[in-house]
Amino acid sequence: MSSQWTGATGAGAPPAGSSQGGGASHGGHGVAGAAHPPAQRRTSETYAALDLGTNNCRLLIARPSHEGFRIVDAFSRIVRLGEGLGHSGRLAEGAIRRTVGALAVCRDKMSARGVTRSRLIATEACRAASNGTEFLARVADEVGIDLEIVDRETEAHLAAAGCAALADRDAKSILLFDIGGGSTEIVWLARRGPGASDALRDRIRIWTSLSMGVVTLAEKFGGHDVDDETFERMVDHVSAALAPFAEKAKTEARCERFHLLGTSGTVTTLAGVHLGLARYDRRRVDGLWMSDEEVEDATDLLRNMSYDERAANGCIGHERADLVLAGCAIFEAIRRAFPAQRIRIADRGLREGILVQLMSSDGVWRHAPFREIAP
């Protein structure tokens, strides 16, 4: 596979005080970065970004190009690493085995593609689990790769780095959010002022991370059969957690072009349902604008489906049929706290943010501000 990606400017540096350290995480799979200084790195180097979340294991492999980077390989598998975590506080053995198998596939792909620079991150499930560090040691031993558990601030900044290119350049500010399996990151992103730095860290005004996502919410309230009362209980639960951030955001500047920018399986699913896609098509979804009314209609359509109907839908499938309504409830809470007439859908996120940061730090990022992803 091969596709072209273009992204935002100024996303190369981690925020002060973050846990990103010097950059890539290198494991025993032979993809460690070269020892020479960043300025001497060649544009022919191959980069990998791995995001191990509560629900998914995702990998992107890319090479720099004149318009950003060219994706040469990718992998995504639902592993449900955080299954049962909310009740036990631990990663379950079955979930660990599924995840180790997916990570072995990622290792083999990185080796086959000759990856020379990588960052391999784990998020909320490993942050929250009492046996999270034990799991990482097991992965290093059995798979031969070293995963880095990132903190919530780092996760929020990486999501912004991966998606910010889709923000309306004429909006004074936007609200960017990433609904994950175990956490939800929310970022208030301001427009660059005249003569101001375009570095992403300077455009992020405030951010938060809620310790809830589609997996944790579905396990708490149920995901197979969600009636109106249960849905509203989920929305109220998220709204309560979101309230302090919403109060803080009241002082931030807005304009008539204010909009939401969402990245997650929830929003891409809603986009696919809105478009009536028989099968999910990233090219039609990434960058799509939806009105608030269209989001409402798509959400209602999903809420009126039975579990079997959701499982049979080509944009959902049986692996996510019990999670999508929990995601809709999180999205609904965000929409109520931050009313906007439109939302932009992003089928990009942490992995793209990692690639942008790695290439920027190496001096090989050929960014084009606010460009669209090529078909």
N, C-alpha and C positions, 0 to 999 in steps of 0.2 A: 504494500500500500504506500501511497505517497500523496501528500497534500500540502498546500502552502498556508502559512499562518502569518498574520501581521498583528502587531500589538501596540501597546501604549509606550510612551516615552518615560524615561526617568525611573524605571522600576528596578534598577539594579542593586540598590543598597538596602540592606536590612535595617529595620528601625533601631534606634539607639536602645540599648538595654534588652534587645531580644535575644533569644537563645539560638540564633542562626549560626553564630560563630563565624568561621572563615568560609563557609560555602558548602561544598558537596560532602555527602556522606559516602565513604568508599568501603566496599565489602570485599570478601574473598573471592569474588567472581571475576576478578581481573579487569575491572572497569575503573580503577583508581585514576585520578587525574595525573597529568604529567607534572614533573617537578619544576619545569622552567616557569619563569614569571608570566603572569597573565598577558602582558603586552606581546609576548613571543608566541602565544598560542596560535595555532593555524585554524583557519576557518573550515578546514576539512575534518576537524575533530567531531566526534559523534557524542551527543549528549543524551542522558536518560533522566527521566523524572518519574518517581514511583510514589503514589499516594495510597497508603493502606489506611482505610477508614473503618468505621464501625460496621459498615455494610458491604463496601466494595473494596476490591484491590485493583488499582488502575496503573497502567504504565504507558508512557510516551517515550519514543526514541526519535530524535530529530537532529538535523544538521543545519547550521546557519545558512541563510540565503540572503539575496539582495533585498528581499521584502520582509524579513523577519526570520523564520525558520521553516524548513521543509520536514514534515513528519514522514519518517521512513518505516516506522512500525508502531503498533499499539496493541494493548491488551487490556481487557476489562472482565472481571468476573465477580459476581456476587458471592461473598464468602460468609457474610453475617458473623464476623469475628466477635461482635458484641452481643451475640444472642444469649439472653439470660443474665447478662452482666448486671442489669439494674436490680435483680433479685439476689444474686449470689455475691456480687462484688468481684468475681473472678472470671477470667476467660475459660470457657468450657473446653474440654478435650476434643469434642467433635468439631467445634469451631476452629480450634488450633490446627487440627489435621487438615481441614478444608483450606485454611489460609496458607499453611506450609506448602500444600500442593500447588496453589496459585502462585506463590512466590518462587517456586522452582521453575515454573513456566517463564516467569519474568527473568530469572537468572539466565536461563537458556537463550532467551531472546536477546538479552544484552550481550551475551557472549557471541552469539551468531552475528550480531550487527557491529561488533567491534567497538563497543561503547568505551570512551576514554574519560568522560567526565559525567558524574552522576550525583544526584541527591535523592535519597530514598527515605521517605518520612512516614511516620505513623502518628495517628491523631488521637481522638477522644477515647476510643476503647482501650488503647494501651496507656493513655494518661490515667484513666480511672481505675483500671484493674489492679488488684493487689498483687497479681502475678504478671504484671505487664513486663517488668524487666526480665523475669524468668523466661517469658515468651521470646523476647528479643535474643536472649542467649541461646535458646533452642533453635531459633531461625539461623543464627550465625553458625551453629554447630551442624545442623542438618542441611541447610540450604547453601551456606557459605556467603551470605550477604549480611551487612550490618545496617540495621534500621535505626533511624534517629527519631526519637519522640519529640515532637515540637510542641511548644506551649501555645496557648490560645491566641496570644498577640501575633505570633509568627504565622499561625494559620490564617488569621484575618488578613494580614498583610499580603500573604501569598495569593489568597483568593482575589484581593483587589488588583494585584499585579497581573493576574491572569485575565481579568475581565474589564479593567478600566478603559481599554480601547473602545469599548462599545458605548461608553457614556456620551450623551449629547454634549458636544463641545460648547454649545451656547447656554447650557444650564448653569446657573450659579452653583448649584450643588445637586447631588443625587444620593439616594440611599441604595447601597449595594448589599446584598445578602446572599449567604450560602447555607442552604438547609442540608445538613449532613445526616448521617445515621445516628450519631450520638451527641452532636452539638450543632449549634446554629450561630454563624458568625455574621455580624452586621456592622457595616462601615458607612460613615457619613463622609462622602468624597466631595471636596470643593473644587471649583474651577480654578485653574492657575490664573492669578492676577497679573496685570501688566508689569513686566520686569521681574516677576517672582520666579522662584525656582520651579521647574516642571517635575522635580523629583516626586515620586509617588508618596514618599513618607511625609512630604510637606503639604500634600493635598488631602491627606487623611486628617480630618478634624477630630473626630471621636470614633470610638469603636466599642463593641461589646461582643461577648461570646456567651450564649445561653447553653447551659449544660443539659440540653434536650435536643433530640433529633427524631427522625422518623421511626427508628427502631425503638428507642427508649419510650417514645410517646405511645406507639402502638402496643408495646408490652404493658404499659401502665393502664391504658384505657380499652384496649382491644382494637383489632384491625380488620377482622373478617366481616363482621356485621356492625356497621356504625350507623346508628339512627341519629336523628336530629339532636336529641338531648345529649348523646355521647359526644357528638361533634362539637357542640357548644361548650361542653365541659373541657374538651381539649383546647379549644380556642381561649377560654378563660384562664386555663392553666398557663398557657404560653403568654397571654397578655399580662398576667401578674408578674412574670419574670421579666418581661420586656419594659414594664412601666418606668423603672428608673432611667433607662436609656432614653425612652421617649420624652421624659421630662427634661432631661439634659439637652436633648436635640431642639427644644423649643426656641433656644437662643440662636440657632444656626440660620443663616440667610437662605431664603428660597426665592424662586421666581416662577413665572408662569410655565417655564419649561422643566420644572422639577419633575423627576420621574424615578421609578424604581428600576433597579438592574438586578436580576436574579439569576443565580446559577445553582443548579441542583437537578436531580432526577425529577423532583416535584414539578418545577417550572417547565422543564423540557417535555415532560409528559403532558401537562396542560396544553402546551403549544401543539403537540402532536394531535391531541384530541380535538383542539380547536380547528386545526387544519384538516381533520378527517382522514389522517394518514392510515392506510392499511398496515404499513410497516414504518417504523421510525426512520426518519431521514434527517441526519444532522445538517445537511446542506440547506434544508428548508427551515430549520429551527434556529440555528445559531444566528443571532442578530435580529430575529423577528421582533417587530413591535406589536404589542397587543394593547388594546384599550382596557380600561378597568371593567367595562361592561362585558367585553369578550372573556376576560378572566373569570368574571362572575358566572357567565353562561357555561364555560368549560368546567368550572368547579361543580356547578349544579348537575351537569351531565354525569360527572364522575360519581357524585354522591348518590345519584339515582340508579347507578349500576349495582347489580348484585356482585358478590365476590366472584362468582363464576364468570360473569360478564367482564369484570375487570381482568381476570386471569386470561380470558380469551382475546382481549384487546391487544393488537400488535404493538402498541406503544407502551404497554404495561407488562403483561406476561405474568405467569404464576409466581415468579420469584419476588415480584414487587406488589402483587395484588393486595396484600395485607398491610402494606406500608404507605401506599399513596395517599390515603385519606388523612393519615396522621400528618403527612407533609402538607396537604391542603389546609389543615387546621393551623399549622405554623404560619403558612403564607397568609391565611385569613387574618390572623392576629397582627401580622406586619402591615397588611393593607389597612386595617382599622386604625392602627397607631399612626400610620403615615399615609394618609389619603393622597392618591395621585391619579391623574387621568390616564396614565399610560405606564407600561412596563416594557423593558427590553429583556429578551430571553438570551441567555448565554449558555451555550454548550461548550464551555471551557472553564477553567478554574485553577485549582492548586497546581496541577502538573504544568500547565502553561506558565503559571507564575514562576515556578521553579526554573523552567527553561529560560525565561526572560532574565531572571536574576543571574543564573550561571553564565549565560552568554554576555550579559552586560558587564559582569565582573571580569570577563576574559577579553573585553574590548572587541567582540565580534558580533554584537547585536546591531543589526541594521534596521532600526525601528522606523516606522512611518506613522506619525500621530493620527489616531482616530481612523485608521484605514479599516475597511471591512475584511473579513476572512474571504479568501478567494474560493470560488466553487471548485 
